[in-house]
Amino acid sequence: MFRADLSLRTFFGAEPKKVRGVRGKAPKRTCGARAGKSKSSQRRLRTAHMRDYITSHIPGTGGAIKEIPEDFVVTEVPSYLPCGEGEHVYVEIEKRGLTTFEAIRRLGAAMQVSEREIGYAGLKDARGVTRQTISVPRVAPQRLLELELSGMKVLSARPHRNKLKPGHLVGNHFALRVRGVSEGALDNATRVLEILKTRGVPNYFGVQRYGSQGNSHVVGRALLLGDWKGAVDALIGEPEAVRDERWRSAVEAYRRGDLDESLRLFPGHCRTERDLVRRLLERPERFDRAIKALNPRLKSLFLSAWQSSLFDRLLDRRLDRYDQVLTGDLAFRHDNGACFLVEDEAVEAPRALRLEISPSGPMFGSRMSHPSGFPRELEDGLLKEEGFGDDAFLREGGSHLQGERRPLRVPLGEPQVEAEEDSILLRFFLPRGAYATSVLREVMKPVEDSTIAAAG
């Protein structure tokens, strides 16, 4: 156990570098961009902060994931089951190749229900096979059961009284196949999972949180500041960050001010980018008008990405002792999600060892509780690096964030690993808000974290 009054230099071994961002998760089809910063600065913003492994002494399995959808199966575990009466129908769906938002869009169009009235408990990406529940109001269950839509099928439909809201789930079961693994993969993966089960999984958001260009947190920061031009620039993208030639040309046209050409070149799937450019053509220089027309759910994702980037940076700085609570920490109780102030780290150490409690990190916002002492010093330092003061979340004209605490680690439930020819099959459970990439990263130890970015 170490003392909570250590200096920053002692804690890190040197003064921490002031790196200003990490990769994060924007909606699937949006590009990243400079948001008014230089290219070199933007590259720093896209740099991942997951610096090390807690199982660095165990070789990685290598390999690849998601070669076919069935290699990555996610099953949502709901907090409660529908009661059988009420105006909202809880629809359990299985989808392939669709994000949660796209599934909602298709369901809404088919049932003639506004997307905003459709509820969901958790977001799932487009890759792999995912099973989750969505709530649809004022629709007969039988209509939903008879529905046939490309990329998804309805497994069940039952009424309930309330709309599903984000967080109304216990967690997710994962069944992940890693192909092309190295010799000794079964043994190495087994050892890694044993350590993660004992110590807990580092609760990183990881690269999949920050979008294909790794800068959705930059959009979120601009929204929080009320910097509408910066937000639009970041959403449109940076040419060198886009692989598709036509898409890249569209971004280049935007950068040189040729909005007509940019709109003509943007591929049809870049709906957000096309809508922004179209609105700027209608009202040039009205970046506020363009950005305020975005779907509120997209704005929320960008703001959340900014919060996530700071949390990941804090976890990175505490990774060596991520499973230990400090005096001044707000400890997270895994049984009920409540937090309490650690007054004596030695007293609480046994509970942390049993994974009953964990140190928590910041999802910054106006209502977030703050730790004290050295943990508070670390968190305040992150805000200063971002250029924010105490009024960061209440700026007039900007966007509002309430904030919350998030555990620095989570329990790994029911871990299993099986050998299959040149593959291994991993099975485990993670509580809501935790990402499978944190487990895969420790098991595979990829050269680039982007190789597991789709595994969120």
C-alpha positions as CSV (number, residue, x, y, z in Angstrom):
1,M,0.0,0.0,0.0
2,F,1.3,3.5,-0.8
3,R,0.7,6.8,0.8
4,A,-2.0,9.1,-0.6
5,D,0.1,12.3,-0.1
6,L,2.7,11.4,-2.6
7,S,3.5,14.0,-5.2
8,L,2.7,13.7,-8.9
9,R,6.3,13.2,-9.6
10,T,6.6,10.3,-7.1
11,F,3.4,8.7,-8.3
12,F,4.3,8.6,-12.0
13,G,8.1,8.5,-11.6
14,A,8.2,11.8,-13.5
15,E,5.9,14.7,-14.2
16,P,3.0,13.4,-16.3
17,K,3.0,14.3,-19.9
18,K,0.2,16.7,-20.9
19,V,-1.3,14.7,-23.7
20,R,-4.6,16.2,-24.8
21,G,-6.8,13.3,-25.9
22,V,-7.3,9.7,-26.9
23,R,-9.2,7.8,-29.4
24,G,-12.9,7.6,-28.9
25,K,-16.3,6.5,-30.4
26,A,-18.3,8.6,-32.7
27,P,-21.3,7.3,-34.7
28,K,-20.2,4.7,-37.2
29,R,-20.1,6.8,-40.4
30,T,-18.6,10.1,-39.3
31,C,-15.0,11.2,-40.1
32,G,-12.5,12.8,-37.7
33,A,-10.9,16.2,-38.2
34,R,-8.7,18.9,-36.7
35,A,-11.4,21.1,-35.1
36,G,-9.2,24.1,-35.8
37,K,-6.0,22.5,-34.5
38,S,-2.9,21.7,-36.4
39,K,-2.4,18.2,-37.9
40,S,0.3,17.4,-35.5
41,S,-1.9,18.4,-32.6
42,Q,-4.7,16.4,-34.0
43,R,-2.5,13.3,-34.2
44,R,-1.7,13.7,-30.6
45,L,-5.4,13.9,-29.9
46,R,-5.9,10.6,-31.6
47,T,-3.2,8.8,-29.7
48,A,-4.5,6.0,-27.5
49,H,-3.5,6.2,-23.8
50,M,-3.8,2.5,-23.0
51,R,-0.1,2.3,-22.4
52,D,0.5,-1.2,-20.9
53,Y,-1.0,-4.5,-19.9
54,I,-1.6,-5.8,-16.4
55,T,-0.6,-9.2,-17.8
56,S,2.5,-8.1,-19.6
57,H,4.5,-11.1,-18.3
58,I,2.2,-13.5,-20.3
59,P,2.6,-13.7,-24.1
60,G,-0.3,-12.6,-26.2
61,T,-2.3,-15.1,-28.4
62,G,-2.2,-12.8,-31.5
63,G,-4.8,-13.6,-34.1
64,A,-7.8,-11.8,-35.5
65,I,-11.4,-11.3,-34.6
66,K,-14.7,-10.9,-36.5
67,E,-13.7,-12.6,-39.7
68,I,-17.4,-13.7,-39.9
69,P,-20.3,-12.3,-37.8
70,E,-20.6,-15.5,-35.8
71,D,-17.1,-14.9,-34.4
72,F,-18.5,-12.2,-32.2
73,V,-21.7,-12.8,-30.4
74,V,-23.1,-10.4,-27.8
75,T,-26.2,-11.1,-25.7
76,E,-27.7,-8.4,-23.6
77,V,-28.8,-9.3,-20.1
78,P,-31.8,-7.1,-19.1
79,S,-32.3,-5.6,-15.7
80,Y,-35.9,-6.8,-15.7
81,L,-38.4,-8.7,-17.9
82,P,-41.5,-7.1,-19.4
83,C,-44.6,-7.6,-17.2
84,G,-47.1,-8.3,-20.0
85,E,-49.1,-5.1,-19.9
86,G,-48.5,-1.5,-20.8
87,E,-48.2,0.7,-23.9
88,H,-44.5,-0.1,-24.6
89,V,-43.6,-3.4,-26.3
90,Y,-40.2,-4.8,-25.4
91,V,-38.8,-6.3,-28.6
92,E,-35.9,-8.7,-28.4
93,I,-34.0,-8.6,-31.7
94,E,-31.0,-10.3,-33.3
95,K,-29.2,-8.2,-35.7
96,R,-26.2,-8.5,-38.1
97,G,-24.5,-5.6,-39.8
98,L,-26.6,-2.9,-38.1
99,T,-25.8,-0.5,-35.3
100,T,-28.5,-0.1,-32.6
101,F,-29.4,3.3,-34.1
102,E,-29.9,1.8,-37.6
103,A,-32.0,-1.0,-36.1
104,I,-34.1,1.7,-34.3
105,R,-34.5,3.7,-37.5
106,R,-35.7,0.7,-39.5
107,L,-38.1,-0.4,-36.8
108,G,-39.5,3.1,-36.5
109,A,-40.0,3.4,-40.2
110,A,-41.7,0.0,-40.4
111,M,-44.0,0.7,-37.5
112,Q,-44.5,4.5,-38.3
113,V,-43.1,5.4,-34.9
114,S,-40.7,8.3,-34.2
115,E,-37.2,7.2,-33.5
116,R,-37.1,9.4,-30.4
117,E,-40.0,7.3,-28.9
118,I,-38.1,4.1,-29.3
119,G,-36.0,3.1,-26.3
120,Y,-32.9,1.0,-25.8
121,A,-30.9,-0.2,-22.9
122,G,-27.4,-0.3,-24.5
123,L,-25.7,0.5,-27.8
124,K,-24.3,-2.3,-29.9
125,D,-22.1,-1.8,-33.0
126,A,-22.8,-3.1,-36.5
127,R,-20.3,-6.0,-36.6
128,G,-21.0,-9.5,-35.2
129,V,-24.2,-11.0,-34.1
130,T,-25.9,-9.0,-31.3
131,R,-29.1,-9.7,-29.4
132,Q,-30.7,-6.9,-27.5
133,T,-34.0,-5.4,-26.4
134,I,-35.7,-2.3,-27.8
135,S,-39.0,-0.8,-26.7
136,V,-41.6,0.4,-29.2
137,P,-44.7,2.3,-28.1
138,R,-48.3,1.8,-29.1
139,V,-47.8,-1.2,-31.4
140,A,-49.4,-4.6,-31.2
141,P,-46.8,-7.3,-30.3
142,Q,-48.1,-9.5,-33.1
143,R,-47.2,-6.9,-35.7
144,L,-43.6,-6.8,-34.5
145,L,-43.4,-10.6,-34.4
146,E,-44.5,-10.8,-38.1
147,L,-42.0,-8.1,-39.1
148,E,-39.4,-9.0,-41.7
149,L,-36.5,-6.6,-42.0
150,S,-33.1,-6.9,-43.7
151,G,-30.3,-7.6,-41.2
152,M,-32.5,-8.2,-38.2
153,K,-35.1,-10.5,-36.9
154,V,-37.6,-10.3,-34.0
155,L,-37.1,-13.0,-31.4
156,S,-39.9,-12.0,-28.9
157,A,-42.3,-9.1,-28.2
158,R,-44.1,-8.4,-24.9
159,P,-45.7,-5.3,-23.4
160,H,-44.4,-3.3,-20.5
161,R,-45.4,-0.1,-18.7
162,N,-42.3,2.0,-19.3
163,K,-39.9,2.9,-22.1
164,L,-36.5,1.3,-22.1
165,K,-33.7,3.7,-21.1
166,P,-29.9,3.6,-21.4
167,G,-28.6,1.6,-18.5
168,H,-31.6,-0.7,-18.1
169,L,-29.4,-3.8,-18.4
170,V,-27.2,-5.9,-16.1
171,G,-24.5,-6.4,-18.6
172,N,-23.6,-8.6,-21.6
173,H,-22.5,-12.1,-22.3
174,F,-19.8,-12.4,-24.9
175,A,-18.8,-15.4,-27.1
176,L,-15.7,-14.3,-29.1
177,R,-13.6,-16.4,-31.5
178,V,-10.0,-15.4,-32.1
179,R,-8.6,-16.9,-35.3
180,G,-5.0,-17.5,-36.3
181,V,-3.6,-17.6,-32.8
182,S,0.0,-18.4,-31.9
183,E,1.3,-21.6,-30.3
184,G,0.4,-21.9,-26.6
185,A,-2.6,-19.6,-27.0
186,L,-5.0,-21.8,-24.9
187,D,-2.6,-21.8,-22.0
188,N,-1.7,-18.1,-22.2
189,A,-5.4,-17.1,-22.6
190,T,-6.3,-19.2,-19.6
191,R,-3.6,-17.6,-17.4
192,V,-4.7,-14.1,-18.5
193,L,-8.4,-14.8,-17.7
194,E,-7.5,-16.2,-14.3
195,I,-5.6,-12.9,-13.4
196,L,-8.5,-10.7,-14.7
197,K,-11.0,-12.7,-12.7
198,T,-8.9,-12.2,-9.6
199,R,-7.8,-8.6,-10.0
200,G,-10.6,-7.3,-12.3
201,V,-10.7,-5.9,-15.8
202,P,-9.3,-2.4,-16.4
203,N,-12.4,-0.5,-17.3
204,Y,-11.1,1.3,-20.3
205,F,-13.5,2.7,-22.9
206,G,-10.8,2.1,-25.5
207,V,-10.4,3.0,-29.1
208,Q,-13.8,1.8,-30.2
209,R,-15.4,4.6,-28.1
210,Y,-13.8,7.4,-30.2
211,G,-14.8,6.6,-33.8
212,S,-13.1,5.4,-36.9
213,Q,-10.9,8.5,-37.0
214,G,-10.3,8.5,-33.2
215,N,-11.5,12.1,-32.6
216,S,-15.1,12.1,-31.5
217,H,-14.0,13.4,-28.2
218,V,-12.7,16.5,-30.0
219,V,-16.3,17.0,-31.3
220,G,-17.6,16.6,-27.8
221,R,-15.1,19.2,-26.4
222,A,-16.1,21.7,-29.1
223,L,-19.8,21.2,-28.3
224,L,-19.1,21.7,-24.6
225,L,-17.4,25.0,-25.3
226,G,-20.0,26.1,-27.8
227,D,-17.4,26.1,-30.5
228,W,-19.8,25.3,-33.4
229,K,-17.2,25.7,-36.2
230,G,-14.8,23.5,-34.4
231,A,-17.5,20.8,-34.0
232,V,-18.4,20.9,-37.7
233,D,-14.8,20.8,-38.8
234,A,-14.2,17.7,-36.6
235,L,-17.3,16.0,-37.9
236,I,-16.4,16.6,-41.5
237,G,-13.0,15.1,-41.2
238,E,-9.4,15.3,-42.1
239,P,-8.3,14.1,-45.6
240,E,-5.4,11.9,-44.4
241,A,-7.7,10.2,-41.9
242,V,-10.0,8.8,-44.6
243,R,-9.2,5.8,-46.7
244,D,-12.0,5.9,-49.2
245,E,-10.8,8.1,-52.2
246,R,-14.2,9.7,-52.9
247,W,-14.8,10.4,-49.2
248,R,-11.3,11.9,-48.9
249,S,-12.0,14.1,-51.9
250,A,-15.2,15.3,-50.3
251,V,-13.3,16.3,-47.1
252,E,-10.6,18.1,-49.2
253,A,-13.3,20.1,-51.0
254,Y,-14.8,21.1,-47.7
255,R,-11.4,22.2,-46.4
256,R,-10.8,24.5,-49.3
257,G,-14.3,26.0,-49.0
258,D,-15.9,24.3,-52.1
259,L,-19.1,23.2,-50.4
260,D,-21.0,22.3,-53.6
261,E,-18.2,19.9,-54.6
262,S,-18.0,18.5,-51.1
263,L,-21.7,17.7,-51.1
264,R,-21.5,16.1,-54.5
265,L,-18.6,13.9,-53.5
266,F,-19.7,12.7,-50.1
267,P,-20.9,9.1,-50.3
268,G,-24.5,8.4,-49.5
269,H,-23.7,6.6,-46.2
270,C,-22.1,9.8,-44.8
271,R,-25.5,11.2,-43.9
272,T,-24.3,13.4,-41.0
273,E,-21.6,15.0,-43.1
274,R,-23.9,15.6,-46.0
275,D,-26.5,17.2,-43.8
276,L,-24.0,19.5,-42.3
277,V,-22.6,20.6,-45.7
278,R,-26.2,21.1,-47.0
279,R,-27.1,23.3,-44.2
280,L,-23.9,25.4,-44.6
281,L,-24.8,25.8,-48.3
282,E,-28.2,27.2,-47.3
283,R,-26.8,29.5,-44.6
284,P,-23.0,30.0,-45.1
285,E,-21.0,30.4,-41.9
286,R,-24.0,29.5,-39.7
287,F,-22.1,26.7,-38.1
288,D,-24.4,27.0,-35.0
289,R,-27.4,26.2,-37.2
290,A,-25.7,23.3,-38.8
291,I,-24.6,21.6,-35.6
292,K,-27.7,22.2,-33.6
293,A,-29.7,20.3,-36.2
294,L,-27.9,17.1,-35.3
295,N,-29.8,14.3,-33.7
296,P,-29.6,14.8,-29.9
297,R,-28.5,11.2,-29.6
298,L,-25.4,11.9,-31.7
299,K,-24.6,15.0,-29.7
300,S,-24.9,12.9,-26.5
301,L,-22.4,10.4,-27.9
302,F,-19.9,13.0,-28.8
303,L,-20.1,14.6,-25.3
304,S,-19.8,11.2,-23.7
305,A,-16.7,10.5,-25.8
306,W,-15.1,13.6,-24.3
307,Q,-15.9,12.4,-20.8
308,S,-14.6,8.9,-21.8
309,S,-11.3,10.3,-23.0
310,L,-10.5,11.9,-19.7
311,F,-11.5,8.8,-17.8
312,D,-9.2,6.6,-19.9
313,R,-6.3,9.0,-19.3
314,L,-7.0,8.9,-15.5
315,L,-7.1,5.1,-15.6
316,D,-3.9,5.0,-17.6
317,R,-2.1,7.0,-14.9
318,R,-3.4,4.8,-12.1
319,L,-3.0,1.5,-14.0
320,D,-0.1,0.2,-11.9
321,R,-2.4,0.3,-8.8
322,Y,-5.8,0.2,-10.5
323,D,-7.0,-2.4,-8.0
324,Q,-6.0,-0.5,-4.9
325,V,-8.0,2.3,-3.2
326,L,-6.3,5.4,-1.8
327,T,-7.3,7.6,1.1
328,G,-9.4,10.3,-0.5
329,D,-10.8,8.0,-3.3
330,L,-14.5,7.6,-4.0
331,A,-14.7,3.8,-3.8
332,F,-17.3,2.1,-6.0
333,R,-19.4,-0.7,-4.5
334,H,-19.9,-3.4,-7.1
335,D,-23.0,-4.8,-5.4
336,N,-25.1,-1.6,-5.7
337,G,-23.2,1.0,-7.7
338,A,-22.9,3.4,-4.7
339,C,-19.7,5.4,-3.9
340,F,-18.2,6.3,-0.6
341,L,-15.2,8.3,0.5
342,V,-12.2,6.2,1.6
343,E,-11.0,7.7,4.9
344,D,-8.3,5.0,5.5
345,E,-7.0,3.0,2.6
346,A,-5.6,0.3,5.0
347,V,-9.0,-0.3,6.4
348,E,-10.6,-0.7,2.9
349,A,-7.8,-2.7,1.3
350,P,-9.3,-6.2,2.2
351,R,-12.6,-5.3,0.5
352,A,-10.7,-4.1,-2.6
353,L,-8.7,-7.3,-2.6
354,R,-12.0,-9.3,-2.7
355,L,-13.2,-7.1,-5.6
356,E,-16.1,-5.8,-3.5
357,I,-15.0,-2.3,-4.1
358,S,-12.8,-0.5,-6.6
359,P,-11.4,3.0,-7.0
360,S,-13.6,5.2,-9.2
361,G,-12.7,7.7,-11.9
362,P,-14.4,10.8,-13.3
363,M,-17.1,11.1,-16.0
364,F,-16.9,14.8,-15.6
365,G,-20.1,16.9,-15.2
366,S,-21.8,19.4,-13.0
367,R,-23.3,16.9,-10.6
368,M,-20.4,14.5,-10.4
369,S,-19.0,13.9,-6.9
370,H,-15.4,14.6,-6.3
371,P,-12.7,12.7,-4.4
372,S,-10.4,14.4,-2.0
373,G,-6.7,14.6,-1.4
374,F,-4.3,13.1,-4.0
375,P,-7.1,11.5,-6.1
376,R,-8.7,14.9,-6.4
377,E,-5.4,16.4,-7.4
378,L,-5.1,13.9,-10.3
379,E,-8.6,14.6,-11.6
380,D,-8.3,18.4,-11.4
381,G,-5.1,18.1,-13.3
382,L,-6.9,16.5,-16.2
383,L,-9.4,19.3,-16.5
384,K,-6.6,21.9,-16.5
385,E,-4.8,20.0,-19.3
386,E,-8.0,20.4,-21.3
387,G,-8.2,24.1,-20.6
388,F,-11.3,23.9,-18.4
389,G,-12.0,25.5,-15.1
390,D,-14.7,24.9,-12.5
391,D,-17.4,26.3,-14.8
392,A,-16.6,23.9,-17.6
393,F,-20.0,22.2,-17.6
394,L,-22.2,25.3,-17.2
395,R,-20.9,27.5,-20.0
396,E,-23.6,29.6,-21.6
397,G,-24.3,28.5,-25.2
398,G,-22.4,25.2,-24.7
399,S,-23.7,21.8,-23.8
400,H,-24.5,20.5,-20.3
401,L,-23.1,17.4,-18.7
402,Q,-24.3,16.0,-15.4
403,G,-21.5,13.5,-14.9
404,E,-21.0,10.4,-12.7
405,R,-18.4,8.1,-11.2
406,R,-17.2,5.0,-13.0
407,P,-15.1,2.2,-11.5
408,L,-11.5,1.8,-12.7
409,R,-12.1,-1.9,-13.0
410,V,-14.9,-4.4,-13.3
411,P,-15.4,-8.0,-12.3
412,L,-14.9,-10.6,-15.0
413,G,-17.8,-13.1,-14.8
414,E,-17.9,-16.8,-15.9
415,P,-14.6,-16.7,-18.0
416,Q,-14.1,-19.8,-20.2
417,V,-11.7,-20.5,-23.1
418,E,-11.8,-23.4,-25.6
419,A,-9.3,-24.5,-28.3
420,E,-10.5,-24.9,-31.9
421,E,-7.9,-25.9,-34.5
422,D,-6.1,-22.6,-35.0
423,S,-8.6,-20.6,-33.0
424,I,-9.7,-20.1,-29.4
425,L,-13.2,-19.3,-28.2
426,L,-13.6,-17.0,-25.3
427,R,-16.7,-16.7,-23.2
428,F,-17.3,-14.2,-20.4
429,F,-19.7,-11.8,-18.8
430,L,-19.1,-8.1,-18.2
431,P,-21.3,-5.6,-16.3
432,R,-23.0,-2.8,-18.2
433,G,-20.8,-0.1,-19.5
434,A,-17.7,-2.4,-19.8
435,Y,-16.1,-3.2,-23.1
436,A,-14.9,-6.6,-24.4
437,T,-11.9,-4.9,-25.9
438,S,-10.3,-4.5,-22.5
439,V,-10.4,-8.3,-22.1
440,L,-9.3,-9.0,-25.7
441,R,-6.5,-6.5,-25.5
442,E,-5.0,-8.4,-22.5
443,V,-5.5,-11.8,-24.1
444,M,-4.3,-11.0,-27.7
445,K,-1.8,-8.1,-27.0
446,P,-2.2,-6.7,-30.5
447,V,0.5,-4.5,-32.1
448,E,-2.2,-1.9,-32.8
449,D,-5.3,-1.5,-30.5
450,S,-7.2,-0.6,-33.7
451,T,-7.2,-4.3,-34.6
452,I,-9.7,-4.9,-31.8
453,A,-11.5,-1.6,-32.0
454,A,-14.6,-3.2,-33.5
455,A,-15.0,-5.5,-30.5
456,G,-16.7,-3.0,-28.2
